[in-house]
Amino acid sequence: MAYVFHPEQLHGIARKALGQPHEEMCRTVIDELTRLYPGHVHGGIDWIFNLAGGATGVMKILHASLSEYLIIFGTPVGTEAFSGRYRIDIHDFVLVGEMWTYLEETCTARVTSRPGDHAVLRAGQVKGFRLREDTWMLEYGRGPIVTSLPVALGDSIFSAMDWSTIVRTLAIYGRLTVKELLQGKI
């Protein structure tokens, strides 16, 4: 499976945006992504709520395909949740704030990720996590993305029953995925 995005380049882009006010930070990330990955980044999409694994935040979907996603995700008030166990790798690049995590196999050790840090949730692994208030990240998922939908949409469907968020998320993700398929990107 051919991937468009490279974690090391995404990490470099995230580091360029550190220390900037929120809107400028997001614009820097989107502009750099658009420059490096022309035709694969869509920055004009509005923020949309995301409820997953118990976490509540907002996201801006920048790329959507069957094998990759790229979002800016965060919260102004903080949140805590279960990561979910996926068949994909998820890379988080902290732009501002702090993310605290702990692993199933090392449940007594907290890992703190700060601005500029790169955290990875490997396929099959799980984490407990907490985002401190005003934490924002560039998040990249790689692998069979459809397998992550039960966790990605489960809270919206079964807990919040927020049909508006579900429809908006699926419509945006679907539209961007079709654009990528028309470019030959799976």
trRosetta pair geometry for C-beta under 8 A, 3 or more apart (Angstrom, degrees):
i j d omega theta_ij theta_ji phi_ij phi_ji
1 67 5.3 -175 174 -133 131 149
1 186 6.6 -103 -145 78 94 129
2 185 7.9 -106 89 -131 103 71
2 186 7.6 106 49 33 81 101
3 6 7.6 126 111 -73 114 57
3 67 6.5 -129 -98 128 76 121
3 68 5.9 112 -143 -62 89 132
3 142 6.0 9 -120 -140 140 118
4 37 5.9 83 157 -143 114 123
4 40 5.2 -168 170 -153 158 164
4 63 7.5 -138 73 -169 138 152
4 65 7.8 106 3 8 125 153
4 68 6.3 -132 34 42 95 162
4 185 6.5 1 -49 -135 123 133
5 9 7.2 -140 -168 67 68 113
5 10 6.0 41 178 -52 113 119
5 37 6.6 -19 -87 -85 78 151
5 40 7.8 -164 -55 130 89 141
5 63 7.2 158 -42 66 131 164
5 68 5.9 149 22 -167 112 149
5 70 6.3 137 -61 -68 162 130
5 140 6.0 -136 118 -147 148 134
5 142 7.5 -134 70 -82 104 113
6 9 4.4 70 74 12 101 109
6 10 6.8 -177 86 -11 49 86
7 10 5.5 -57 -143 38 34 113
7 11 6.2 39 157 -24 67 103
7 91 5.0 -160 -122 -108 112 168
7 118 7.1 99 172 -162 107 137
7 120 7.9 12 -144 -91 152 115
7 140 6.5 -171 -100 77 76 147
8 11 5.6 -47 -148 31 32 115
8 12 6.8 35 151 -18 61 103
9 12 5.6 -52 -153 35 36 114
9 13 6.5 38 149 -20 66 102
9 36 6.2 170 169 175 133 156
10 13 5.6 -51 -149 35 35 113
10 14 6.4 38 152 -21 66 103
10 70 7.7 -143 -118 -129 133 119
10 91 6.8 103 85 109 143 137
10 93 6.0 -158 136 -28 95 148
10 138 6.2 -161 177 124 103 132
10 140 5.5 -26 -154 -36 174 148
11 14 5.7 -52 -149 34 32 112
11 15 6.5 32 153 -20 64 105
11 93 5.5 -167 -108 -111 57 127
11 118 4.9 -28 -109 -76 121 132
12 15 5.7 -53 -149 34 32 112
12 16 6.8 38 152 -25 63 101
13 16 5.7 -51 -157 25 35 114
13 17 7.1 23 152 -14 64 106
13 29 5.9 91 150 -135 107 66
13 32 4.4 167 -136 112 104 138
13 33 6.2 69 -158 -62 161 74
13 36 7.2 -109 -74 9 127 146
13 93 7.9 75 73 117 81 166
13 138 7.1 101 95 -85 106 179
14 17 6.1 -66 -159 36 35 107
14 18 7.4 58 146 -49 65 87
14 29 6.8 27 -98 -109 53 108
14 93 3.6 -139 -56 145 168 133
14 94 7.5 96 169 62 136 30
14 95 5.8 -117 -160 -84 93 78
14 116 7.2 158 118 -116 101 38
14 118 7.8 141 55 -82 147 86
14 138 4.8 -135 -89 24 110 131
15 18 5.8 -23 -160 -13 43 117
15 93 8.0 -91 -38 -176 65 120
15 116 5.2 57 -110 -126 87 85
16 28 5.9 -152 116 161 99 122
16 29 7.9 156 73 -83 98 55
16 32 6.0 123 65 -69 148 158
17 20 5.6 -81 -174 26 64 125
17 24 7.9 169 -152 121 86 71
17 25 4.5 93 173 -155 109 72
17 26 7.7 89 -156 -52 142 19
17 28 4.1 163 -101 87 91 127
17 29 5.0 -15 -56 -54 154 85
17 32 7.7 -125 -49 8 102 137
17 95 5.7 -28 99 -142 118 109
18 25 7.8 56 -89 -125 15 109
18 95 6.7 -157 -91 -161 61 57
18 96 7.4 151 -136 -71 63 74
18 115 5.0 115 -133 166 111 119
18 116 5.6 2 -80 -62 148 91
19 115 7.6 110 -46 160 65 155
20 24 4.2 -118 168 100 119 109
20 25 4.1 164 80 -69 105 75
20 28 6.1 116 26 -5 166 140
21 24 4.8 73 60 21 81 110
21 25 6.6 -149 89 -16 32 93
22 25 5.6 -58 -144 33 24 114
22 26 6.5 19 161 -14 62 105
22 96 7.7 -92 -93 28 72 155
22 136 7.1 130 -129 -26 90 161
23 26 5.9 -55 -150 37 30 108
23 27 6.2 29 153 -18 65 109
24 27 5.6 -54 -144 39 32 112
24 28 6.2 37 155 -24 66 103
25 28 5.9 -53 -150 32 27 112
25 29 6.7 25 153 -16 62 105
25 95 5.8 111 173 170 130 130
25 96 6.8 -42 -133 -24 169 122
25 136 7.1 104 115 92 142 145
26 29 5.8 -55 -151 36 33 111
26 30 6.2 26 155 -14 68 109
26 60 7.0 67 -152 30 126 158
26 72 5.9 60 -123 -155 96 176
27 30 5.8 -57 -143 42 30 108
27 31 5.9 30 159 -19 66 110
28 31 6.0 -57 -142 39 25 109
28 32 6.2 21 161 -15 62 111
29 32 6.1 -63 -149 39 24 107
29 33 6.2 22 156 -17 63 111
29 72 6.4 116 93 -82 155 123
29 95 7.3 -51 -61 -102 136 138
29 138 5.8 -168 -148 -84 139 125
30 33 5.8 -56 -145 39 29 111
30 34 6.1 30 156 -21 65 108
30 41 6.7 165 -156 155 68 126
30 43 3.5 83 -160 -117 132 141
30 62 6.7 -149 -110 -121 83 120
31 34 5.7 -55 -146 36 28 112
31 35 6.4 29 155 -20 63 106
31 43 7.8 8 -53 -53 47 171
32 35 5.7 -54 -148 35 31 112
32 36 6.3 16 159 -7 66 111
33 36 6.1 -66 -143 46 28 100
33 37 5.6 -31 177 37 69 110
33 41 4.3 140 127 -108 109 160
33 43 7.5 141 68 -65 119 114
33 62 6.3 11 117 172 165 139
33 63 7.9 -134 172 -34 135 116
33 70 7.3 160 -145 142 147 151
34 37 7.1 -74 -118 64 17 70
34 38 6.6 51 175 -100 59 57
34 41 4.8 -123 -82 75 62 128
34 43 6.4 -63 -54 -15 121 127
35 38 7.3 -6 -152 -62 17 85
37 40 4.3 -70 154 59 107 117
37 41 5.4 100 85 -27 107 107
37 63 7.7 -26 122 -79 147 141
38 41 7.9 -66 -114 25 21 95
39 183 6.4 141 153 -119 122 153
40 63 5.6 20 156 -118 83 122
40 180 7.1 60 -129 -107 79 99
40 183 7.8 -136 -84 86 80 164
40 185 7.2 113 -112 -65 108 170
41 62 5.3 -14 -150 172 84 97
41 63 5.7 -52 -102 -63 57 99
41 70 7.3 -51 -113 82 87 140
42 45 5.9 58 124 -23 101 110
42 61 7.4 4 76 111 106 80
42 62 6.3 166 55 -162 59 41
42 63 7.0 136 17 -82 84 48
42 176 5.8 -133 20 -113 148 116
42 179 7.7 89 -57 69 137 160
43 60 7.6 31 -149 154 58 126
43 62 6.2 13 -87 -125 64 89
45 48 7.8 -40 151 -16 105 111
45 60 5.9 146 85 -164 93 77
45 61 5.5 -38 94 58 157 81
45 62 7.6 -153 35 -82 120 39
45 172 5.9 92 -149 -149 137 130
46 60 7.5 -126 133 -116 19 86
47 58 4.6 21 179 168 113 126
47 59 7.0 147 -152 72 68 25
47 60 5.5 -52 -94 -71 63 85
48 58 6.6 151 73 -157 27 79
48 59 6.0 -33 64 64 80 76
48 60 7.6 129 16 -92 78 40
48 61 7.3 -6 29 -13 125 99
48 165 6.5 136 176 -142 96 80
48 168 5.3 -168 -133 122 132 127
48 169 6.1 164 140 -78 145 76
48 172 6.9 -154 -23 9 157 154
49 56 7.1 -21 -166 -162 101 86
49 57 7.7 152 -154 91 57 32
49 58 5.7 -52 -99 -102 43 72
49 59 8.0 51 164 17 10 78
49 156 7.9 139 108 -98 104 115
49 162 7.1 -48 85 137 137 159
49 165 4.9 -60 68 -115 105 132
50 55 7.7 -2 112 105 91 96
50 56 7.5 155 83 -152 55 41
50 57 5.4 -19 62 71 100 78
50 58 6.4 137 10 -127 89 19
50 59 4.5 48 -31 -7 136 115
50 73 6.5 -52 45 -131 153 107
50 152 7.8 -52 -158 -164 101 76
50 165 7.8 179 -83 -175 32 126
50 169 7.5 111 -101 -99 76 131
51 55 7.2 178 -148 86 42 52
51 56 5.4 -4 -104 -103 79 75
51 155 3.8 -122 135 100 102 123
51 156 4.9 138 56 -60 113 76
51 159 7.1 -135 149 69 137 118
51 160 5.5 87 55 -5 175 141
51 162 7.0 108 10 29 140 136
51 165 7.1 67 8 123 105 158
52 55 5.7 -17 67 55 68 95
52 81 7.1 90 98 159 62 161
52 84 6.9 -52 164 -28 102 134
52 151 5.6 65 -166 147 99 78
52 152 5.3 -22 -109 -128 129 36
52 153 7.6 -6 -96 -39 91 21
52 154 7.2 88 -131 42 61 87
52 155 5.9 -149 -87 15 24 121
53 81 4.3 103 111 161 94 122
53 82 4.4 -133 -175 73 106 70
53 83 6.0 -33 -154 -174 170 3
53 84 4.9 -115 -78 -39 124 92
53 151 5.6 16 -58 -171 92 106
53 154 7.8 70 -59 58 46 120
53 155 7.1 -82 6 -35 23 125
54 79 8.0 163 122 172 71 101
54 80 7.1 -34 121 103 114 59
54 81 3.7 168 75 -124 91 90
54 82 5.8 76 17 15 121 81
54 155 6.8 179 -63 -89 29 139
55 79 4.5 96 -150 138 78 130
55 80 6.9 -151 -95 87 81 13
55 81 3.4 -89 -43 -13 87 146
55 129 7.5 -9 -73 81 135 102
55 131 7.4 74 -145 8 123 114
56 75 6.9 93 101 -106 66 133
56 79 5.2 -167 49 -113 62 138
57 73 5.5 69 116 -180 140 87
57 74 5.7 -170 -167 107 124 14
57 75 4.2 -96 -114 -58 88 97
57 79 5.7 -116 -55 10 91 150
57 131 7.1 36 -81 47 132 156
58 73 7.4 177 88 -145 40 54
58 74 6.8 -24 58 67 77 59
58 75 6.9 132 12 -90 75 59
59 71 4.5 -7 -169 180 115 133
59 72 6.6 156 -154 78 60 50
59 73 4.6 -15 -100 -97 92 79
59 139 7.9 -58 -128 40 116 126
60 71 6.3 151 71 -161 47 75
60 72 4.5 6 46 48 103 100
61 64 5.7 7 176 -46 124 114
61 69 7.2 -58 -144 -165 92 103
61 70 7.8 104 -167 80 54 55
61 71 5.4 -36 -104 -101 48 95
61 169 8.0 131 -45 -142 138 66
61 172 5.3 134 44 135 146 126
61 173 6.3 -123 -143 -80 161 71
61 176 6.6 -150 135 -3 123 158
62 70 4.5 -61 73 105 107 98
62 71 6.1 173 10 -99 87 32
62 72 6.7 79 -33 -16 118 82
63 68 6.3 -15 122 116 121 103
63 69 6.2 171 92 -153 75 38
63 70 3.9 40 36 32 105 107
63 176 6.8 176 -160 166 32 135
63 180 7.7 82 -169 -74 84 133
64 69 5.4 15 -109 -116 60 88
64 145 7.9 164 -159 152 70 167
64 172 7.2 130 -12 130 156 76
64 173 4.5 -160 -156 -145 155 65
64 174 7.9 -39 125 -20 143 16
64 176 3.7 92 48 90 108 125
64 177 5.0 -69 125 -55 97 77
64 180 7.1 -150 91 -9 56 134
65 68 5.1 26 51 49 108 77
65 69 7.2 -165 33 -72 60 57
65 145 7.2 134 89 2 52 147
65 176 7.5 -93 -58 128 56 90
65 177 5.5 137 -119 -124 35 72
65 180 4.1 -93 -98 112 104 166
65 181 7.6 154 -139 -49 88 68
65 185 5.4 -71 -126 130 146 108
65 186 6.5 100 164 118 115 31
66 144 7.5 -22 161 -142 82 55
66 145 5.9 -164 -175 35 32 109
66 146 6.7 -12 -150 -29 79 101
66 177 6.3 89 -47 -151 68 115
66 180 7.8 -162 1 96 74 130
66 181 7.6 64 -16 -75 111 99
66 186 5.0 -60 58 166 119 69
67 142 6.9 16 157 -155 76 59
67 143 6.8 -140 -158 112 67 5
67 144 7.0 -29 -111 -90 64 36
67 145 6.4 -154 -100 -15 10 101
67 185 7.9 -125 38 166 109 82
67 186 5.3 56 -15 107 121 85
68 140 7.2 -19 -165 -169 96 85
68 141 6.5 158 -155 87 46 65
68 142 5.4 1 -106 -104 83 66
68 145 7.0 -92 1 -54 8 126
69 139 7.9 1 107 112 94 90
69 140 7.3 174 87 -150 54 43
69 141 4.5 14 47 47 93 108
69 145 5.7 110 -26 -125 106 137
69 173 7.7 -22 -114 -130 123 106
70 138 7.3 -6 -169 -177 89 89
70 139 7.3 166 -151 87 43 53
70 140 5.2 -1 -105 -106 79 77
70 141 7.8 -150 -66 26 42 68
71 138 7.7 169 89 -156 41 48
71 139 5.1 -12 63 60 87 100
72 95 7.7 2 -144 -10 100 150
72 136 6.5 8 178 -177 96 103
72 137 7.3 170 -155 86 55 41
72 138 5.9 -33 -101 -99 69 60
72 139 7.5 147 -111 15 18 80
73 136 7.2 168 89 -152 38 58
73 137 5.5 -19 64 62 84 90
73 139 5.0 5 12 -1 121 130
74 95 7.7 -72 -67 48 138 115
74 96 7.9 31 -128 62 151 91
74 97 7.3 140 -144 18 116 148
74 131 7.0 -170 -144 177 61 151
74 134 7.8 11 171 -171 123 30
74 135 5.6 -159 -144 102 96 53
74 136 3.3 -38 -70 -103 156 64
74 137 6.1 149 -72 12 89 65
75 78 5.9 -175 105 -44 125 9
75 79 5.1 114 -8 -10 170 108
75 131 5.7 115 37 100 114 134
75 133 7.3 -90 111 -132 90 46
75 134 7.8 -93 97 -61 56 17
75 135 6.4 11 50 55 79 81
76 133 6.5 13 158 -169 42 83
76 134 5.7 22 -140 -81 54 63
77 133 5.5 -31 -156 -120 21 95
78 130 7.2 12 -174 177 100 87
78 131 5.7 -171 -142 97 57 72
78 132 5.4 -42 -106 -173 110 25
78 133 4.2 -56 -38 -65 100 61
78 134 8.0 -22 -55 8 76 48
78 135 7.0 70 -103 10 63 109
79 130 7.3 -166 97 -148 42 56
79 131 5.3 18 49 46 77 104
80 128 7.7 12 -177 175 92 90
80 129 7.0 -169 -147 100 57 48
80 130 4.2 -10 -105 -106 91 87
80 131 7.5 -157 -73 24 48 61
81 128 7.7 -171 100 -154 33 59
81 129 6.2 -12 62 62 71 83
81 130 7.9 145 15 -86 54 50
82 126 7.0 -11 -175 -173 89 112
82 127 7.9 157 -161 87 47 47
82 128 6.2 -37 -104 -106 57 65
82 129 8.0 131 -118 21 12 77
83 86 8.0 -88 139 -10 97 101
83 90 7.8 -172 -171 53 115 145
83 101 7.9 37 -56 -136 124 112
83 121 5.6 -169 -175 -131 148 151
83 125 7.9 -7 90 112 149 76
83 126 5.4 173 57 -157 110 61
83 127 4.2 63 -25 52 138 80
83 128 7.3 -116 -17 -75 88 18
83 129 5.9 78 -67 -6 90 115
84 126 7.1 -151 93 -121 17 91
84 148 7.2 94 124 -148 145 82
84 151 3.4 43 -119 -136 149 161
84 152 8.0 -46 -25 -46 175 57
85 124 6.4 15 -171 -149 98 29
85 125 7.2 -173 -129 80 78 20
85 126 4.9 -47 -78 -69 87 103
86 90 6.7 80 43 -26 152 111
86 121 7.3 74 33 124 117 115
86 123 6.0 -90 101 -125 77 62
86 124 7.7 -84 72 -34 47 30
86 141 7.9 -82 161 -145 162 115
86 143 7.4 130 144 72 109 141
86 147 6.6 121 -161 110 75 102
86 148 5.0 8 -128 -96 119 96
86 151 7.1 -92 -75 27 92 143
87 123 5.3 28 -164 -151 32 113
87 124 7.4 47 -104 -52 48 70
87 143 5.8 -160 119 145 71 137
87 144 5.6 -11 101 53 120 105
87 147 4.4 -12 37 109 119 157
87 148 7.5 -135 41 -55 74 76
88 123 5.8 148 50 -91 6 95
88 141 5.1 39 138 -175 141 96
88 142 6.0 161 -170 76 97 37
88 143 3.2 -169 -115 53 74 122
88 144 6.5 -141 -68 51 96 51
88 145 6.3 47 -74 -91 153 49
88 147 6.7 159 -26 67 97 108
88 148 5.7 -45 19 -49 129 123
89 120 6.4 -14 -173 -168 103 102
89 121 7.0 161 -160 84 52 58
89 122 5.6 -18 -114 -127 89 46
89 123 5.6 -61 -59 -34 65 82
89 141 7.2 162 84 -151 48 51
89 142 5.1 -14 59 60 95 95
89 143 6.0 122 11 -27 67 120
90 120 7.2 152 82 -157 50 52
90 121 4.3 0 56 54 100 106
90 139 6.5 -7 -173 -171 97 99
90 140 7.2 159 -156 84 50 48
90 141 5.0 -16 -103 -99 78 78
90 142 7.9 176 -81 20 36 68
91 118 6.5 -16 -169 -168 99 94
91 119 7.4 152 -159 81 49 47
91 120 5.4 -17 -104 -103 69 78
91 139 7.0 159 84 -156 54 49
91 140 4.4 -9 58 61 104 99
91 141 7.8 -167 22 -73 69 32
91 142 7.4 27 -5 0 105 108
92 99 6.5 -2 128 19 146 173
92 113 7.0 88 101 119 114 164
92 118 7.3 155 81 -156 50 45
92 119 4.6 -12 61 61 102 97
92 120 7.6 -169 22 -77 71 32
92 121 7.6 49 -10 -8 105 97
92 137 4.8 -11 -166 180 94 146
92 138 7.6 147 -158 77 47 49
92 139 5.2 -12 -104 -105 72 82
92 140 8.0 -168 -72 25 32 67
93 117 7.5 178 -148 90 48 43
93 118 5.5 -12 -101 -103 75 73
93 137 6.0 143 68 -166 47 81
93 138 4.3 -13 59 59 110 98
93 139 7.6 -162 23 -73 71 37
93 140 7.6 37 -8 -2 104 103
94 97 6.7 -124 -166 70 107 73
94 98 7.3 25 -154 -117 148 29
94 99 5.8 -144 -89 2 122 109
94 113 5.0 162 -28 136 139 101
94 114 6.1 -173 99 135 150 15
94 115 5.4 -118 119 -96 99 33
94 116 6.8 -31 75 29 89 30
94 117 5.0 19 28 53 118 87
94 119 7.3 56 -31 -2 100 106
94 135 7.1 -48 -144 -163 99 95
94 136 7.9 113 -160 82 56 46
94 137 5.3 -43 -101 -102 46 93
95 115 6.3 -5 150 -129 20 87
95 136 4.7 -43 62 97 118 92
95 137 5.9 -179 2 -102 88 30
95 138 6.2 95 -49 -18 110 83
96 115 5.5 16 -100 -90 37 116
96 134 6.4 -59 125 148 112 89
96 135 6.6 -162 98 -131 64 38
96 136 5.1 27 46 39 93 96
97 115 7.3 107 35 -59 38 87
97 131 6.5 37 136 -174 140 86
97 132 5.2 -172 -173 69 99 95
97 133 7.2 -148 -127 93 120 34
97 134 5.1 -180 -81 105 112 64
97 135 2.7 -146 114 -97 153 67
97 136 6.3 116 11 10 121 56
98 112 5.9 -21 -165 -165 115 95
98 113 6.8 146 -159 75 59 53
98 114 5.6 -20 -105 -98 82 67
98 131 7.5 158 89 -154 50 49
98 132 4.4 40 55 8 92 128
98 135 6.1 -89 46 -98 36 124
99 112 7.6 148 78 -158 48 46
99 113 4.4 -11 60 58 97 108
99 117 8.0 -142 42 80 104 125
99 119 6.4 -108 88 4 136 156
99 129 6.1 -12 -175 -167 97 112
99 130 7.2 159 -158 81 52 46
99 131 5.5 -22 -104 -100 76 70
99 132 7.6 -125 -72 5 32 79
99 135 6.1 133 -63 -176 74 145
99 137 6.9 24 -47 -64 136 136
100 110 5.5 -18 -166 -167 103 111
100 111 7.2 147 -158 75 51 49
100 112 5.6 -19 -102 -101 73 69
100 113 7.8 -165 -75 21 27 74
100 129 6.6 154 83 -156 54 57
100 130 4.5 -5 56 56 104 97
100 131 8.0 -165 22 -74 71 24
100 132 7.4 83 -13 -41 100 89
101 110 7.3 137 69 -157 35 61
101 111 4.9 -24 65 61 88 100
101 113 7.0 27 3 -7 109 110
101 119 6.6 133 1 -163 148 146
101 127 4.6 -16 -162 -175 112 131
101 128 6.7 152 -154 79 56 52
101 129 4.6 -16 -99 -100 82 85
101 130 7.8 -169 -71 23 44 63
102 106 6.8 -129 -168 98 78 75
102 107 5.7 75 151 -144 121 43
102 108 7.5 126 -153 8 133 7
102 109 6.3 149 -131 76 93 51
102 110 5.5 -53 -70 -99 101 53
102 111 6.9 156 -84 10 47 81
102 127 6.6 144 68 -158 36 77
102 128 5.1 -5 54 52 90 101
103 106 4.8 45 61 42 105 84
103 107 6.9 -107 85 -70 49 51
103 109 7.6 -8 31 66 89 97
103 111 7.8 40 -21 -4 92 124
103 125 6.9 -42 -139 -174 106 108
103 126 7.4 124 -151 83 61 56
103 127 5.8 -42 -93 -102 57 76
104 107 6.3 -2 -154 -66 25 98
104 125 7.5 -162 18 -164 109 66
104 126 5.2 58 -35 66 119 99
104 127 7.8 -108 -24 -84 74 36
106 109 4.5 -30 153 35 110 117
107 128 8.0 63 -137 10 82 123
111 119 7.4 135 122 -120 127 119
113 117 4.1 -155 -161 98 83 141
113 118 7.9 -138 -147 50 124 11
113 119 4.6 -67 -80 -46 156 123
114 117 5.4 93 51 -12 51 123
121 125 5.7 -156 -170 83 67 110
121 126 7.8 29 -157 -120 112 21
121 127 5.8 -106 -108 -1 111 123
122 125 4.5 71 62 0 81 128
123 143 6.1 124 -81 -87 124 167
131 135 4.0 -148 -175 68 99 141
131 137 7.9 -113 -116 -15 127 117
132 135 5.2 110 59 -44 66 121
141 145 6.1 100 117 -110 125 94
141 148 6.6 -56 -166 -10 152 168
143 147 7.4 -55 122 44 106 121
144 147 4.7 59 103 -4 103 115
145 148 5.8 -56 -166 27 51 112
145 149 7.8 74 142 -44 68 84
146 149 5.8 -20 -168 -15 49 118
148 151 6.0 -60 -172 48 66 102
148 152 5.2 65 134 -28 88 117
149 152 5.2 -63 -129 46 33 112
149 153 5.6 -6 -177 12 74 113
150 153 7.1 -75 -135 52 14 83
150 154 5.4 38 166 -59 59 111
151 154 5.6 -34 -123 5 24 123
152 169 7.9 -180 147 165 106 145
153 156 5.3 -65 -163 47 62 113
153 157 5.5 54 143 -22 90 111
153 166 6.1 78 -154 -123 112 92
153 169 6.9 179 -98 93 101 148
153 170 7.9 35 -99 -59 142 99
154 157 5.9 -66 -145 41 26 105
154 158 5.7 -21 179 19 68 115
154 159 7.6 53 134 -3 70 100
155 158 6.9 -69 -119 55 21 81
155 159 4.6 -31 -157 35 64 125
155 160 6.0 47 148 -2 77 103
156 159 7.5 -4 -41 52 10 83
156 160 5.4 -39 -128 56 41 116
156 161 7.7 131 164 -73 48 9
156 162 4.9 -79 -153 55 83 97
156 165 5.1 -125 -138 93 131 119
156 166 5.0 161 134 -68 129 90
156 169 7.4 157 20 10 176 146
157 161 7.0 28 -177 -100 26 49
157 166 6.3 85 -75 -94 76 139
158 161 7.5 -2 -160 -65 5 73
160 165 7.5 10 104 37 138 138
162 165 4.2 24 123 22 117 115
162 166 6.4 146 95 -19 68 87
163 166 5.4 -54 -144 38 37 115
163 167 6.0 36 159 -19 71 106
164 167 6.0 -56 -145 38 26 107
164 168 6.2 23 157 -16 63 110
165 168 5.8 -56 -142 40 29 109
165 169 6.0 30 159 -20 66 109
166 169 6.0 -58 -147 37 25 109
166 170 6.2 15 160 -10 63 111
167 170 6.1 -60 -143 43 27 105
167 171 5.9 27 159 -21 65 112
168 171 5.8 -58 -142 38 26 111
168 172 6.2 20 163 -13 64 109
169 172 6.3 -61 -147 40 24 104
169 173 6.0 15 161 -10 64 115
170 173 5.9 -57 -135 45 27 107
170 174 5.6 30 162 -22 64 114
171 174 5.9 -56 -140 39 22 111
171 175 6.2 22 160 -19 61 109
172 175 5.9 -56 -145 35 26 109
172 176 6.4 18 160 -10 63 110
173 176 6.1 -62 -148 42 28 106
173 177 6.1 30 155 -22 65 111
174 177 5.7 -57 -144 36 28 112
174 178 6.4 29 157 -19 64 104
175 178 5.9 -54 -152 33 29 110
175 179 6.7 32 150 -19 62 104
176 179 5.5 -49 -151 33 37 116
176 180 6.5 35 151 -17 66 103
177 180 5.6 -55 -151 37 34 111
177 181 6.3 36 150 -21 67 104
178 181 5.5 -51 -145 36 34 113
178 182 6.4 36 154 -20 65 104
179 182 5.9 -56 -152 35 29 111
179 183 6.8 22 150 -12 62 107
180 183 5.7 -61 -154 40 36 108
180 185 4.0 -75 178 77 91 116
180 186 7.8 -106 132 11 110 3
181 184 7.6 61 -176 -66 33 11
181 185 6.7 -97 -75 66 28 63
181 186 7.2 53 -105 -103 73 41
